[in-house]
Amino acid sequence: MTGAQRARYAGLLALSALLAVYELLFLPLRLDGTVLPKLGDLPFPVTVLVAAFTLPWLVVRASRLKMKASVAAGPLYAWLVALFAFIVVTPGGDTVVIADWRTLLLLAGGAFPATVKIGDVLARSAGKGGGSGG
């Protein structure tokens, strides 16, 4: 990779980690009339949708820099590290991670679509490498 490509890749990794922090912080949003409209005080984990759309996009962008699974998986790794960092180390001793279904949904909603895109990168790189045709 060239220097410009490395800088873009570092930007993708930083954006992925930043998105993980924002998605985790806004995960407890509720339809309680404070930020969102009041509709019965229901939990509204909209950040799961944000993760489900942005993380695969970041994986695709990284794979365009270099068609290699380890490079394409970089944004997913950065996202997971940032997510788990807030689980282990909490700022000021406060609990950032909610211990309920929304956290698991965020983890699955971000990691699963990104992993599917990484599999797509693996399939394309195997196709370009010539593989053992059948």
VOPAGU-2260 file (C-alpha; in pm, 1 decimal, decimal comma):
REM VOPAGU-2260
SITE   aa  ch    i         X         Y         Z
SITE  MET   A    0       0,0       0,0       0,0
SITE  THR   A    1     113,5     352,0     -69,3
SITE  GLY   A    2     134,7     621,9     194,1
SITE  ALA   A    3    -196,0     774,2      86,7
SITE  GLN   A    4    -365,5     435,1     103,3
SITE  ARG   A    5    -224,4     375,4     451,3
SITE  ALA   A    6    -357,9     713,1     562,8
SITE  ARG   A    7    -702,9     629,3     423,5
SITE  TYR   A    8    -689,3     290,5     595,6
SITE  ALA   A    9    -596,1     452,9     927,8
SITE  GLY   A   10    -889,9     690,0     878,3
SITE  LEU   A   11   -1123,5     395,7     818,5
SITE  LEU   A   12    -999,6     227,4    1135,4
SITE  ALA   A   13   -1040,1     545,7    1338,9
SITE  LEU   A   14   -1389,0     603,0    1199,0
SITE  SER   A   15   -1482,6     245,9    1284,5
SITE  ALA   A   16   -1367,4     285,2    1645,2
SITE  LEU   A   17   -1542,8     621,7    1675,0
SITE  LEU   A   18   -1866,0     472,9    1541,1
SITE  ALA   A   19   -1842,6     192,5    1797,8
SITE  VAL   A   20   -1820,7     447,8    2078,1
SITE  TYR   A   21   -2115,0     650,9    1950,3
SITE  GLU   A   22   -2324,6     340,8    1885,5
SITE  LEU   A   23   -2258,8     220,1    2236,9
SITE  LEU   A   24   -2333,3     555,6    2397,7
SITE  PHE   A   25   -2661,9     603,7    2210,6
SITE  LEU   A   26   -2772,9     242,1    2255,3
SITE  PRO   A   27   -2994,5     318,4    2560,0
SITE  LEU   A   28   -3220,3     557,5    2364,9
SITE  ARG   A   29   -3587,4     514,6    2449,5
SITE  LEU   A   30   -3908,6     647,4    2305,7
SITE  ASP   A   31   -3969,8     847,6    2621,9
SITE  GLY   A   32   -4016,0    1200,9    2491,6
SITE  THR   A   33   -3670,6    1326,6    2594,7
SITE  VAL   A   34   -3474,0    1285,6    2271,3
SITE  LEU   A   35   -3714,1    1077,6    2066,9
SITE  PRO   A   36   -4094,9    1109,7    2055,5
SITE  LYS   A   37   -4296,0     964,9    2341,5
SITE  LEU   A   38   -4437,4     626,6    2245,9
SITE  GLY   A   39   -4482,6     418,4    2557,0
SITE  ASP   A   40   -4125,1     443,1    2691,5
SITE  LEU   A   41   -4008,6     160,6    2462,9
SITE  PRO   A   42   -3636,6      94,0    2404,6
SITE  PHE   A   43   -3530,0     206,5    2057,4
SITE  PRO   A   44   -3179,2      77,6    1974,3
SITE  VAL   A   45   -3142,6     266,1    1646,0
SITE  THR   A   46   -2764,4     239,4    1668,2
SITE  VAL   A   47   -2792,6    -128,9    1581,4
SITE  LEU   A   48   -2915,9     -22,9    1237,1
SITE  VAL   A   49   -2633,8     228,9    1211,5
SITE  ALA   A   50   -2382,0     -47,4    1286,6
SITE  ALA   A   51   -2550,5    -286,4    1043,9
SITE  PHE   A   52   -2509,7     -39,1     757,9
SITE  THR   A   53   -2182,7     140,5     835,0
SITE  LEU   A   54   -1960,0    -151,0     931,4
SITE  PRO   A   55   -2007,3    -348,9     607,7
SITE  TRP   A   56   -1952,7     -24,6     415,3
SITE  LEU   A   57   -1623,2      30,3     599,6
SITE  VAL   A   58   -1519,0    -328,8     525,0
SITE  VAL   A   59   -1589,7    -280,0     154,3
SITE  ARG   A   60   -1394,4      47,9     154,3
SITE  ALA   A   61   -1098,0    -121,7     321,2
SITE  SER   A   62   -1108,5    -409,2      73,4
SITE  ARG   A   63   -1084,6    -161,3    -213,7
SITE  LEU   A   64    -749,0     -49,5     -77,9
SITE  LYS   A   65    -613,5    -404,3     -83,2
SITE  MET   A   66    -807,1    -718,1    -175,0
SITE  LYS   A   67    -699,5    -914,6     129,7
SITE  ALA   A   68    -921,6   -1046,6     408,7
SITE  SER   A   69    -695,8    -922,0     688,3
SITE  VAL   A   70    -706,4    -568,2     548,7
SITE  ALA   A   71   -1080,8    -583,0     490,3
SITE  ALA   A   72   -1138,6    -709,7     844,6
SITE  GLY   A   73    -949,4    -417,4     998,3
SITE  PRO   A   74   -1257,6    -198,0    1051,3
SITE  LEU   A   75   -1440,4    -489,1    1216,7
SITE  TYR   A   76   -1143,6    -552,2    1445,7
SITE  ALA   A   77   -1119,2    -182,5    1537,4
SITE  TRP   A   78   -1493,7    -173,3    1605,8
SITE  LEU   A   79   -1478,6    -482,8    1827,4
SITE  VAL   A   80   -1174,5    -357,8    2018,3
SITE  ALA   A   81   -1342,9     -23,2    2086,9
SITE  LEU   A   82   -1663,8    -198,5    2190,5
SITE  PHE   A   83   -1488,7    -439,1    2424,4
SITE  ALA   A   84   -1267,2    -163,0    2563,0
SITE  PHE   A   85   -1578,6       7,2    2697,6
SITE  ILE   A   86   -1697,7    -320,6    2843,9
SITE  VAL   A   87   -1372,3    -376,5    3035,3
SITE  VAL   A   88   -1255,7     -20,2    3106,4
SITE  THR   A   89   -1530,0     222,2    3199,5
SITE  PRO   A   90   -1459,4     596,2    3204,6
SITE  GLY   A   91   -1480,2     730,7    3559,3
SITE  GLY   A   92   -1608,8     399,8    3692,6
SITE  ASP   A   93   -1947,1     448,2    3525,3
SITE  THR   A   94   -2119,7     167,3    3344,7
SITE  VAL   A   95   -2142,5     241,4    2974,0
SITE  VAL   A   96   -2254,2     -99,6    2854,6
SITE  ILE   A   97   -2610,6    -202,4    2920,7
SITE  ALA   A   98   -2630,7    -562,6    3039,5
SITE  ASP   A   99   -2934,7    -663,5    2835,0
SITE  TRP   A  100   -3048,2    -771,8    2489,7
SITE  ARG   A  101   -2962,7    -440,2    2323,6
SITE  THR   A  102   -2588,6    -490,0    2370,6
SITE  LEU   A  103   -2605,8    -837,3    2219,9
SITE  LEU   A  104   -2815,2    -701,4    1935,3
SITE  LEU   A  105   -2554,5    -430,4    1869,7
SITE  LEU   A  106   -2276,4    -687,3    1866,7
SITE  ALA   A  107   -2464,1    -916,5    1629,9
SITE  GLY   A  108   -2603,1    -635,2    1416,2
SITE  GLY   A  109   -2258,2    -492,8    1354,7
SITE  ALA   A  110   -2041,8    -802,3    1339,8
SITE  PHE   A  111   -2260,9   -1031,5    1128,9
SITE  PRO   A  112   -2304,6    -809,2     819,9
SITE  ALA   A  113   -1936,9    -712,1     832,4
SITE  THR   A  114   -1835,0   -1077,6     850,9
SITE  VAL   A  115   -2051,0   -1154,0     547,8
SITE  LYS   A  116   -1870,1    -879,3     354,8
SITE  ILE   A  117   -1533,1   -1019,3     464,6
SITE  GLY   A  118   -1644,1   -1356,4     327,3
SITE  ASP   A  119   -1727,0   -1180,1       1,9
SITE  VAL   A  120   -1373,0   -1039,0      -6,6
SITE  LEU   A  121   -1232,6   -1387,5      53,8
SITE  ALA   A  122   -1439,8   -1529,3    -230,4
SITE  ARG   A  123   -1330,0   -1255,9    -469,2
SITE  SER   A  124    -964,0   -1284,7    -376,6
SITE  ALA   A  125    -980,2   -1662,8    -425,9
SITE  GLY   A  126   -1138,7   -1606,2    -766,0
SITE  LYS   A  127    -862,9   -1367,2    -870,4
SITE  GLY   A  128    -590,7   -1598,8    -741,9
SITE  GLY   A  129    -693,7   -1873,9    -979,7
SITE  GLY   A  130    -772,6   -2127,7    -707,1
SITE  SER   A  131    -823,4   -2493,5    -793,3
SITE  GLY   A  132   -1101,1   -2472,5   -1046,8
SITE  GLY   A  133   -1357,8   -2743,1   -1061,5
